[in-house]
Amino acid sequence: MVSRVRSLGIKGIGGYEVSVECSTSQGLPDFSVVGLPDTAVKEARDRVRAAIKNAGLRFPVSRITVNLAPADTRKGGTAYDLPVCLGILAAAGEIKEPPEDCAFIGELSLAGELRPVRGALPMALAASRAGIKRLYVPEDNAAEAAFAEGVEVYGARSVTQLLEYFYGREELELAAPPAVFAGERRSADFSEVKGQANVKRALEVAAAGGHNILMVGPPGAGKSMLAKRLTGILPDMSRAEMLQTTEIHSVAGLTSRARPVVDERPFRSPHHSISAAAMSGGAQLQPGEMSLAHNGVLFLDELPEFHRDVREALRQPLEDGVVTVSRAAGTAVYPSRFMLVCAMNPCRCGWYGHPTHRCTCTEREVRKYRARVSGPLLDRIDICVEVPALEYAELSGKAAAEPSREIKKRVDAARRLQRERLASSEADCNAHMGPKDMERCCALTSECSELMEQAYNAMGLTARSYDRILRVARTIADLDGSVEIRPAHLAEAIQYRTLDLNAEAGEE
């Protein structure tokens, strides 16, 4: 006898329908799984057998073949345990075949309990697209899956509870979509940072336009402290951004019953010892740090200390907003549209140019250290700002600094102007404007053109850095509520590129 149970799988961060076909036939007892299963799927045989027996049901003594269709797509993970279990019971005549409009996902314990799986949200979205009406998932995955629209989600604790529901002897509660966070941000506040008014201004400009930023300063100046507060002034996430960000985190196994939806912009801060594979995506096609920071902030502290291949791996995603991961297991494309925030010391010892501490580096060592940040990567950073050491009067002062909520109001106002201006474009902020958008939105007056020409020749700018300056100037004008870019706006944008004068091409 052959049974068919609908299920779902994950490819990249997208879900797709999988048909679990189970056949029982005469012959020596055997249990095989076909359809390009990985090791975790093959091990489902033992989990399913034990779960059926421990649930008080009869495991068929026959030749069992399970096919996961489409058979030419590699299957991974433990989400097929539940549909395989139901398919075998249906093929053996122990239960009725599940309704055609239902789908099932879930990992089984040996006792028949349902354990959570990765990728519940993308699979629920795929179920909705496939016309599936009801989706049955482990109880811990129910809230996350319910965030998808167009499909009824039911959470179950065990196979026994699910079968009792189909027999009409027990009720399963329809899962409700989780409440997304609205109100005061949970991140740290800018009011806790003393001094550094120029750096706070640069971060406000970066947040208002979605620009990448590099902070250079001695140890203890507050670079990391400032970076960690950036998400508190970024605009609130839209539902579309929450969906896409949660999909990535769900596939990576970072969602939970307590936090089923990523409703605040991610802040990822990997250690400088991270590998290029972990930054872009692992051997098993798992999302890397660049993808986990999608719609949020990727903070690289001590930028020159990162491996060269890690730093250079950032270049293409910064331009395209996606990262392509090619491994032996296949190829996956992950969204990677993030704000890059970097911090570095001015030299290896950290005290170059400090008014009181003595730097032990030679000029050659300083140049060599700064040259670790290649010209092409520096070109992709819109704002470079110096973070000076704090004076005692600034640290001991009692004056309250401006809170994040006030800065966020100005950022939100600037973003609204950008959305209105770029309504007909694919760009959502100034940092992502294309050539046509820039031609339309970044026109310069004759006075601004003269200023730009002087800066271009004096600083030896590239075409890419020229465009970056125009984008930043447009953002500064938006913060000022100005329709056109004025000389003051352009001058401020140019001064955020002065680090170009100190940067030298080359690598260690």
Residue pairs with C-beta under 8 A, 6 or more apart in sequence:
1 23
1 24
1 91
1 92
1 93
2 21
2 22
2 23
2 91
3 21
3 22
3 87
3 88
3 90
3 91
3 97
4 19
4 20
4 21
4 22
4 87
4 97
5 19
5 20
5 22
5 83
5 84
5 86
5 87
5 90
5 97
5 98
5 104
6 17
6 18
6 19
6 20
6 83
6 98
6 100
6 102
6 103
6 104
6 130
6 132
7 17
7 18
7 19
7 20
7 79
7 80
7 82
7 83
7 103
7 104
7 105
8 15
8 16
8 17
8 18
8 79
8 103
8 105
8 123
8 126
8 127
9 15
9 16
9 17
9 18
9 68
9 73
9 75
9 76
9 77
9 79
9 80
9 123
10 16
10 76
10 77
10 79
10 118
10 119
10 122
10 123
10 251
11 73
11 332
12 251
12 285
12 332
12 333
12 334
13 119
13 122
13 244
13 247
13 248
13 251
13 287
13 291
13 332
13 334
13 335
14 122
14 126
14 247
15 119
15 122
15 123
15 124
15 125
15 126
15 127
16 73
16 126
17 103
17 126
17 127
17 130
17 132
18 68
18 69
18 70
18 75
18 80
18 83
19 68
19 69
20 66
20 67
20 68
20 80
20 83
20 84
20 87
21 66
21 67
21 68
21 69
21 87
22 64
22 65
22 66
22 67
22 84
22 87
22 88
22 90
22 91
23 64
23 65
23 66
23 67
23 91
24 60
24 62
24 63
24 64
24 88
24 91
24 92
25 62
25 63
25 65
26 62
26 63
27 62
27 63
28 63
29 61
29 62
29 63
30 63
30 64
31 45
31 49
31 64
31 66
32 64
32 65
32 66
33 41
33 42
33 44
33 45
33 66
33 68
33 84
34 65
34 66
34 67
34 68
34 71
35 66
35 67
35 68
35 69
35 70
35 71
35 75
36 68
36 71
36 72
36 73
36 74
36 75
37 44
37 68
37 75
37 76
38 74
38 75
38 76
38 77
40 76
40 77
40 78
41 68
41 75
41 76
41 77
41 78
41 80
44 78
44 80
44 81
44 84
44 108
47 78
47 81
47 107
47 108
47 109
47 110
48 81
48 84
48 85
48 88
48 108
49 59
50 110
50 111
51 81
51 85
51 108
51 109
51 110
51 111
51 112
51 159
52 58
52 59
52 85
52 88
52 89
52 112
52 159
53 59
54 110
54 111
54 112
55 111
55 112
55 158
55 159
55 160
55 163
56 160
57 89
57 94
58 92
58 94
59 88
60 88
60 91
60 92
60 94
62 92
64 88
64 91
66 84
66 87
66 88
68 75
68 80
74 329
74 330
76 284
77 117
77 118
77 119
78 107
78 115
78 117
79 105
79 106
79 107
79 117
79 118
79 119
79 123
80 105
81 106
81 107
81 108
82 104
82 105
82 106
82 107
82 108
82 114
82 136
82 159
82 162
83 103
83 104
83 105
85 108
85 159
86 95
86 98
86 104
86 159
89 95
90 96
90 97
90 98
95 163
95 166
96 166
98 104
98 166
99 134
101 131
101 132
101 133
101 134
102 132
102 133
102 134
102 135
102 136
103 127
103 130
103 132
103 134
103 135
103 136
104 135
104 136
104 137
105 117
105 120
105 123
105 135
105 136
105 137
105 138
105 141
106 114
106 115
106 117
106 136
106 137
106 138
106 141
106 156
107 114
107 115
107 116
107 117
107 138
108 114
108 115
108 159
109 115
111 158
112 158
112 159
112 160
113 157
113 158
114 137
114 138
114 139
114 156
114 157
114 158
114 159
114 162
115 138
115 140
116 138
116 140
116 141
116 257
117 137
117 138
117 141
118 250
118 251
118 252
118 253
119 247
119 250
119 251
120 137
120 141
120 144
120 145
120 250
120 255
121 144
121 145
121 147
121 148
121 243
121 246
121 247
121 250
121 255
122 247
122 250
122 251
123 135
123 145
124 135
124 137
124 144
124 145
124 146
124 147
124 148
124 151
124 153
125 148
125 243
125 247
127 135
127 148
127 151
128 148
128 149
128 150
128 151
132 151
133 151
133 152
134 151
134 152
134 153
134 154
135 145
135 151
135 152
135 153
135 154
136 154
136 155
136 156
136 162
136 172
137 145
137 153
137 154
137 155
137 156
138 155
138 156
138 157
139 155
139 156
139 157
139 257
140 155
140 256
140 257
141 155
141 257
142 153
142 154
142 155
142 175
143 175
143 176
143 177
143 178
143 257
143 260
143 261
144 178
144 246
144 250
144 255
144 260
144 261
145 151
145 153
145 175
146 153
146 175
146 176
146 177
146 178
147 177
147 178
147 242
147 243
147 246
147 260
147 261
148 243
152 174
153 174
153 175
154 165
154 172
154 173
154 174
154 175
155 172
155 173
155 175
156 162
156 165
156 172
161 170
161 172
162 172
164 170
165 171
165 172
178 260
178 261
180 239
180 242
180 261
180 263
181 263
181 264
182 236
184 405
185 231
185 232
185 264
185 404
185 405
185 408
186 264
187 228
187 229
187 231
187 232
187 264
187 267
187 404
188 225
188 228
188 229
188 232
189 229
189 232
189 403
189 404
190 200
190 226
190 229
190 232
190 233
190 401
190 402
190 403
190 404
190 407
191 400
191 401
191 402
191 403
191 404
192 225
192 229
192 401
193 200
193 222
193 225
193 226
193 229
193 401
194 390
194 394
194 395
194 397
194 401
195 222
195 390
195 391
195 394
195 395
195 397
196 221
196 222
196 226
196 387
196 388
196 390
198 385
198 386
199 215
199 222
199 226
199 385
199 387
200 226
200 402
200 407
202 213
202 215
202 383
202 385
202 496
203 213
203 226
203 230
203 233
204 233
204 407
204 410
204 411
204 479
205 211
205 383
205 472
205 475
205 476
205 479
205 492
205 496
206 212
206 213
206 230
206 339
206 341
206 382
206 383
207 230
207 233
207 234
207 339
207 407
207 411
208 410
208 411
208 414
208 415
208 430
208 475
208 478
208 479
209 382
209 414
209 418
209 429
209 430
209 431
209 471
209 472
209 474
209 475
209 478
210 339
210 428
210 429
210 430
210 431
210 432
211 339
211 382
211 383
211 430
211 431
211 468
211 471
211 472
211 475
212 318
212 339
212 340
212 341
212 342
212 380
212 381
212 382
212 383
212 431
213 339
213 340
213 341
213 342
213 381
213 382
213 383
213 384
213 385
214 303
214 342
214 343
214 344
214 373
214 378
214 381
214 383
214 384
214 385
214 499
215 223
215 226
215 227
215 341
215 342
215 343
215 344
215 385
215 386
215 387
216 343
216 344
216 345
216 346
216 384
216 385
216 386
216 387
216 499
217 223
217 343
217 345
217 346
217 386
217 387
217 388
217 389
218 345
218 346
218 350
218 351
218 352
218 354
218 357
218 387
218 389
219 345
219 350
220 389
221 387
221 388
221 389
221 390
222 387
222 390
223 301
223 343
223 387
224 299
224 301
224 343
226 387
227 269
227 297
227 299
227 301
227 341
227 343
228 267
228 269
228 299
229 404
230 267
230 297
230 339
230 341
231 264
231 265
231 266
231 267
231 296
231 297
232 404
232 408
233 404
233 407
233 408
233 411
234 265
234 296
234 297
234 339
234 408
234 411
235 408
235 411
235 412
235 415
237 245
237 262
237 263
237 264
237 265
237 295
241 295
242 261
242 262
242 263
244 294
244 295
244 335
245 262
245 266
245 294
245 295
245 296
246 255
246 260
246 261
246 262
248 287
248 291
248 292
248 294
248 334
248 335
249 255
249 262
249 266
249 292
251 286
251 287
252 286
252 287
252 292
254 292
255 261
255 262
265 295
265 296
265 297
266 292
266 293
266 294
266 295
266 296
266 297
267 293
267 296
267 297
267 299
268 289
268 292
268 293
268 296
268 297
268 298
268 299
268 338
269 299
269 300
269 301
270 278
270 279
270 289
270 300
272 300
272 301
272 302
272 305
272 306
274 289
274 306
274 307
274 310
275 307
275 310
276 307
276 309
276 310
276 313
277 283
277 288
278 288
278 289
279 288
279 289
279 290
279 310
279 313
279 314
280 288
280 290
280 313
280 317
280 323
280 325
281 287
281 288
281 291
281 323
281 325
281 327
281 332
281 334
282 288
282 327
283 327
283 328
283 329
284 327
284 329
285 325
285 327
285 329
285 330
285 331
285 332
287 334
288 323
288 325
288 334
289 298
290 298
290 313
290 314
290 317
290 323
290 334
290 336
290 338
291 323
291 334
291 335
291 336
293 336
293 338
294 334
294 335
294 336
294 337
294 338
295 337
295 338
296 338
296 339
297 338
297 339
297 341
298 338
298 339
298 340
298 341
299 341
299 342
299 343
300 306
300 340
300 341
300 342
300 343
301 342
301 343
302 343
302 344
302 345
303 311
303 342
303 343
303 344
303 372
303 373
304 344
304 369
304 370
304 372
304 373
308 372
308 507
308 508
311 372
311 373
311 374
311 377
312 374
312 376
312 377
314 340
314 377
314 380
315 376
315 377
315 380
316 323
317 323
317 336
318 340
318 380
319 380
321 335
321 336
321 337
321 432
322 333
322 334
322 335
322 336
322 337
323 333
323 334
323 336
324 331
324 332
324 333
325 331
325 332
325 333
325 334
337 432
340 380
340 381
342 381
343 387
344 373
345 352
346 352
346 353
346 366
346 370
347 359
347 361
347 365
347 366
347 369
347 370
348 361
348 365
348 366
348 369
349 359
349 360
349 361
351 357
351 358
351 359
351 360
352 359
352 361
352 366
353 359
354 389
355 389
356 389
359 366
361 369
367 504
368 508
370 502
370 503
370 504
371 503
371 504
371 505
371 506
371 507
371 508
372 507
372 508
373 503
374 505
374 506
374 507
375 462
375 503
375 505
378 384
378 499
378 500
378 503
379 462
379 464
379 465
379 468
380 464
380 468
381 468
382 431
382 468
382 471
382 472
382 496
383 472
383 496
384 496
384 497
384 498
384 499
384 500
385 496
386 499
410 479
413 479
413 481
414 475
414 478
414 479
415 429
417 478
417 481
418 428
418 429
418 430
418 475
418 478
419 428
421 441
422 428
422 429
422 433
422 437
422 441
425 433
425 434
425 436
425 437
426 432
426 434
427 433
427 434
427 437
430 441
430 471
430 472
430 474
430 475
430 478
431 471
431 475
433 441
433 442
433 471
433 474
438 467
438 470
438 471
441 474
442 470
442 471
442 473
442 474
442 485
443 484
443 485
444 452
444 470
444 485
444 490
445 484
445 485
445 486
445 487
447 487
448 485
448 486
448 487
448 490
451 487
451 490
451 491
451 494
452 466
452 469
452 490
452 494
455 461
455 469
455 494
455 497
456 466
459 494
459 497
459 498
459 500
459 501
460 500
461 469
461 497
461 500
465 497
465 500
468 497
469 490
469 493
469 494
469 496
469 497
470 485
470 493
472 493
472 496
473 485
473 489
473 490
473 492
473 493
474 485
474 489
476 489
476 492
476 493
477 483
477 484
477 485
477 486
477 489
480 486
480 489
482 489
